[in-house]
């Protein structure tokens, strides 16, 4: 009897018998757009909404740091993953500098990956000008991600819905939005593996709509102050120790005077694309993330509507391709009315989530049969040096970008993959940009990605088999690291988990 009670008590503890409750806090909203600093200089050369693509890692990091360094009043940052590696800590260092200047910094981080890396980043929360919140937190916490999942099994319905949004807004004047998380591999700095990714820097009055969306998440009842969910928030480093440590491990990567900074902004504004855009985004659950009538599917519904408006071509880049029934039907309607649909996604070797590839491969035949032109990234792409720092001989490439081009006019750029997790479970945010010029630039940037030395072209054979065609070889089986990887791929493909991927 005692043993049974102990076992029952242990299972109850692992399942999270006591679940976390939402929190009600006074609303805090974005500041009014700043009218000083670089924004005065930018207004002299460019009015309206405009933007610039951040296609490769170094330029994305440079403009992210310049945007932080340009802040005079506020910085609002929302992200899914933030690692305490070189890039993550450099961004943290520049944010600390901004807080020291008197800038209000609000940081909103999803709780998925905080188990293994958040301690160093959380210490900035001790700064009086910094507020740090965690979205949809795990009630029972430990440094082991696996154990933390087990400890919270009883709350799975709520915790299954994550915040995948990625945006930074400065002074309510400019923003960076797209697919990059804050870690080395998203900026080409990792020693082993890096991603091809993309973001859009925007400026103008439209940024205020993005600020309003950030406020919805910041003021949501499932956004918790970090100190409320982190039991070690007072035990890692004192503020003085934190400043000393961060200064030693993360030297500033961008040191430029005001005149240089203003000149860079003016040059960017003069050469940037003017455009208008629609914000296509999910809103956070008003009361509880797992309620079916509050599921985050606003982006998915609007995206299908826009695909149905395509007249000539649809070009999609997505890290994970697992079409929902609604999306697959929209793609079939598009090819059926003569729209040329071309998709680039990860191959078995380049995909960092094997289970996602296993679900995707069950859709390959159907996509090819309906007329989709399908390409997969070659992990040893010969032009991979375009997306990572040299030397690249031992580094492989993966795809993390999430964007699409509709006809020669629209560009869909943001955080959403074309899979059930993005379209049904997680919250996402993207922009549908109306600009033939931006569309044309992005098409030109994509030329290198579709070269057969960098991507496999999947071709359906008369006998129903599929060949992976490169510039140097044609394979009858999907490229893989080993037969064991193929076996693992098959194993995941028979598991009934596609709706969770």
N, C-alpha and C positions, 0 to 999 in steps of 0.2 A: 504493500500500500504506500509506504514511504517512497519507494523507488518510482512508482507510478505518479505520485504527486510531484516528485522532482522533475520527471520527464515532462509532465504536463506544464509545470511552471516554466521550464526551459523553452518549450515550444511557444508558449504564450509570450515569453519575453522576446524570442527571436521574431515572432510575427508582429511585434509592436502592439500589444494589447491596448496600451494607452497611446492614442494618436495625438498629434499636434493640432491645436486649434488656431484658426485665423486670428489676425491681430488688427485692431482698429486704431489708426493713428491720425492725427490732424493732417489735412492735405498740405502738401508743399508743391508749389508749381514753378515752372520755368520763369526766369527773369525776362523782362522785356528785352528786345534786341538791343545790343550795345551800339552806341553811335560814336565810338572812339577807336583809337589804335589803327590797325590795318584796315578796318572797315571803312573809315573815312577815305583812305587812299583808294580802296577798291571802288567805292561809289563814284569816284571821279572818272573811272574808265569803263565801268560796266554797270548797267542797271538790269533789273529783272532777275529771273532765275537762270542760272548757268551752272556748268559743271565740267569735270574732267575725269576721264577713266584712269584708274590706278591699276595698271596691268601687271606689273612685276613687283617683287617684294621690296627692293631697295627704295623705289619711288614711293611705294605705299607707306613704308616706315618713315621716310623723310617728311612726307606731307602730314602724316599723323603727328609727328613730333613738332613740326612747324605750326600746325593747328593748335596744339596744346600750348606752345610757347607764345602764340598770338593772343591767347585768352586774356581778357581784362576783367571779366565779371563772372562767367560761369562755364563749367564743363559738365556735361551729362553723358555718361558712358554706360552702355548696356551691352553685355556680351555673354556668350555661352561658356567659353573656356578661357582661362587666363593662367598661364604657367609661369613659375618663377625661374625661367631660363633667361638667356641673354636679352632677347627681345622683350619678354614680359617685364623684366626688371628695369630695362631702359625706359619703357613707357611709364612705369611706376615712378621712376626718378623724375621724369619731366612733369608728371602730375603733382608730385610733391613740391617741385619748384613753383608750379602755378599756385598751389595752396599757400605757399609762403608769400606769394605776391598779393594775397588777399582774395584770390579767385575762389568762388564756391564750387566745390567738386562733389558731384553725386555719382556714385558707382553702384550699378545694379548687376549682380552676377547670378546666373543660374547655379543651382546647388549640385549639379550632376558630378562634376569633377573636383569639388572642393576638398574631398577627403584626402587627397595626396599632395596638394601643392599650395593650399590657400594660406597657410600660416604666415609666410613672409609677406604676402600681399595684404593680408588683413591688418597688419600693423599700421598701415597708413590711416586706418580708422581713428587712431588716437589724435590725429591732427584736428584742431578746432574748426578748420574750414572744409573738412572732408566728412561726408556721410556715406556709409557703406551698407547696402541692403542685399539680402539673399532671397531669391525668388523660389517659392514653393519648396521650403527646406525639408530635409529629412529630420524626423523627430528624434530618432536614436542615432547617435553619431559615433564614429570610430575612424581611425586613419586607414583602415582596410576597406576598399570599395566593395569587395565581395561580401565581407561580413556586414557592412552597412546595409547592403541590399537585403540580406537575410534578416537582419534585425528589424527591418521595416516592411516585411511582407504583408502585414495586416493593413498597410496603408498604400498598397500597390496601385489601387484605382486612382488615387490622387497623384502619386509620385510618377506615374507613367506619363504625365503631361508636363513636358519641359519647355522652358523659354529658350528658343534657339535664335532669337533676334541678336543682331550685331550692328551697333551704331554708336557713333560719338558725335555729339553736338556741342559746338563752342559758341558762346555769346549769343545763342539763338540766331546766328548769322550764317554759319557754315556747318556742314556735317560730312562724315564719311560713313557710308553704308555699303554692305556687301557680304561676302562669304568668309572673310578672314577672322579667325580667332586670334587671341593675343598669345602667340607662342612662336618659337623659332621656325618650325616647319611650314608655317603659313607665309613666311617672308623670305624663304630661301636660305635661311641661316643654319639649318640642321646639318649635322655631320653625316647623316646616313640617308635620310629620306625627306623630300620636300614636295610641296603641293603647287600645282598650277591653280591660281585663284584670281579673283578680280573684285574690285570695289569701285564705287563712284563717289567722288568728292562733289558736293553740291553747295551752292551759295545762293542767297536771295530770300525773298519773303516766304517761299514755300517751305523753308526750314522750320517755320513756326508750326506747321502742321505736324512735322516730325517731333517737335518738342511737346506738342499736346499729346501725341501718342506715348512718348516716353513718360509723361506725367501720369497717364492711365496706368502704366505698369508700376511706377514708383509709388503711387497712392493705392494700389491694389491691396486688399486685405491679406494676400499671400506673399507680400514683399516685406520681409522681416529685417529690422536692424541687425547687423552682424552680431553685435554683442548678445542679442537675445537667443541666438542659435549656436554660438561658438562658446563652448565651456572653457576654452583656454584663451579667451580674448585678452585677459589681463596678465597672462603668464609667459608670453613669448619674449618680447623685448620692451624695454621702456621706450618712450618717444625719443629720448636722447640716443639710446643705443641703436634704435632703428635708423635714425638719420645718419649716424656714423657708419653703420653697416652698409646701408644702401649706397652711400657715397663711395664706399670702397669697392663694391662689387658691380656697380652700374654707373660708370662715368657717362656724362652727357654725350650723346651721339650727334647732336646738332648744336653747334655754338656759333650763332650769328647775331650780329648787332641789329638794332632796329631798322637802320637804313637798308641793310641787306634783306631783311625779312619783308619789308614793305615792297622792295623792288621785285622780289620773287612773287609776291601776291599780285602785284600789278601785271607782271608778265603773264602769269597764269590766267588772270581774268581777261586780258586782251585776247589771248589765243583760245580760250575755252568756248564750248558750244552753248549758245543760248537755247533754252528749251522750256517746255512745260511738262509736268508729270502728274500722274495719278498715284497716290499712296495706296498700295494694295497690301493690306496687313491684317493679321488676326488681332482681336482685342482680348485682353486677359479675362478669364472667367470672373463674372461679377461676384459670385458667392462661393463656388466650389469647383475646382478644376475637373472633377470627374463626372459632373452632372451632364447627361447626354444633351440637354437643350442648351448647354453652354460650351460645347466643344468648339475648339478653334478651327473652323472650316471656312471662314470668310475668304481667305486668300485663295483656297482651292476652288471655290465656286466662281470667283471672279476670273481666275486664270483660265478656267474652261470656257467661260464666256468670251474671253479675248482670243483664245485659240479658234473658236468657232467663227470669229470675224476675219481670220487670215484668208487672203485671196490668192496669193502666189507662192509664198514659201514660209516655212517655219524652221528655224535653226535653233537647236537646243543644246546647251552644255549643262550637264548635271552630274555631280559626283556619284549619286546613287539613283538608279533608274528602276523603280518597281511600280509600274503604273497601277493606280487604283482603277476599278471598273469605269468610273466616270472619266478619268483621264484617257484610258485606253480607247474608250468610245469616241472621245473628242478627236484623238489622233486618227482613228479610222474614218471619221466623218471628213477630216481634213484631206487625207489622201484620196478619199472617195470623190471629192469635188475637184481633184487635180492639184491640190497644194503639195509642193515638194517639201517633205518633212525629213530633216537630217538631224541626227542626234549623236553627240559625243559623250561617252561615259567611261567609267573605269573598266579595265579588263580584270581577269582573275588575279593576275600578278600585281597590278597597280592598286587594287582596292584594299584600303586599310580595314575594311569590315567584311570578312569572308562571308558571314551570314547574309549580308546585303547582296553580295554577288550571287550567292546561291539562289536567292529569291528572284533576282533579275533574270538569271539564265532560263528560268521557266517561261519567260515572256519573249525570248529572242525570236523563236520561230513565228509567233503570231505577229510581231512587229515587222519582220521581214516579209511575211506573206501579204501584209496590208500595204506594203510598198515603202516602208520607212528605210532610209539610208542610215545604217548603223555603223558607228566607229567606236573603237575602244583604245584607250591610251596605252602605248607601249611603255612599260616601266623603265626600259633602257633607251628611251627616245634619244635619237642622235642630237637633237637640238635642246636637250633638257637643260643645258647651261643657260638658256634664256630665262629660266625661272629659279635659278639657284646660284649661290656664290661658288666661285672656283676654289679648288679643283673639284671636278664632278665625277671623276672616273669611278669612284666607289659609291656614288650617291644615286638613288633611284627616284623616279618621278611618280607621283600620283595626282589625281584630279580632285579638287575641292570646290571648283567654281560652280556657281548656280545662276545662270542667266540664259536668256532666250531672245531671239530676234524675230519679229513678226513683220513680214513683207520688208519693204525698204524704209520703214518709217518708225516702228516702235522697238524699244529695247527694254526688256524686263530684267532687272538686276536686283539681287537681294540675297536673302539667307535660305531660301526654300529649295530643297531638293524635290525631285519628282518621285516621291515614295510615300507610303502611308504615314510614316512618322511625321513628315513635314506637312502633309496635306490633311491629316486627320487628328494627330495627337499633340504635336508641339505647336507653339505659337511661332509665327514667322513674320518678317516684314520685308517688303520689296517695293521698288518703284517701277512704274510703267512710263518710260520716258518717251515723249513725242518729239523726235528730232531725226530727220533723215541724215543729218551730218554725223551725229553720234552713232547712229546705226551703221553708217558706212565705215566709220573709223573702227568700230568693233569688228565688223566683218573683215577688214584688212588685218587687224591684229590676230584674228582667228585662223588666217591662212596657214600659218606655221603649224598649228595644232592638228590640222587635218591632212598634212602631208603623210604619205604612207611610211616614211622613215620614223614618224612620231606616233602614228595611230594605225591600228589594224582596221581594215575595211571588211566588214562581215558580209559574205556573199552566200546566198541560198542556192544550192546546187539542184539540178533537175531531179536527182534521186531523194531530195529532202534533207540532205546533210548540209552542214555549214562549213565554209572555209574562211580562215582568217588570213587576209591578203595584205602583205607588207610590200615594201619596195624591193626587198631582197629575198623573200621567202613566202611560200603559201602553205599554211598549216591546215591539216584536216581535223585537228583537235585544238581546243582552246589553249592558248599559251599558259603555261603554269610553271612554277618553280620545281615541282616534282610530282610524281604519281601520288604521293601522300597528300599533297595539296588538293589534287583532283578528287581523292577519296573523301577528304574533309568537306570539300565543296558539295559532293553528292550527299553526304550525310546531312548537312544543314538543309539541303534542298527538300528532304523528305519530312522535315520537322514542320508542324503546323504553326509557324510563327511569323508568316509574311505580314500580317496586320500590325505587328509590333516593330517592323523594320522601316 
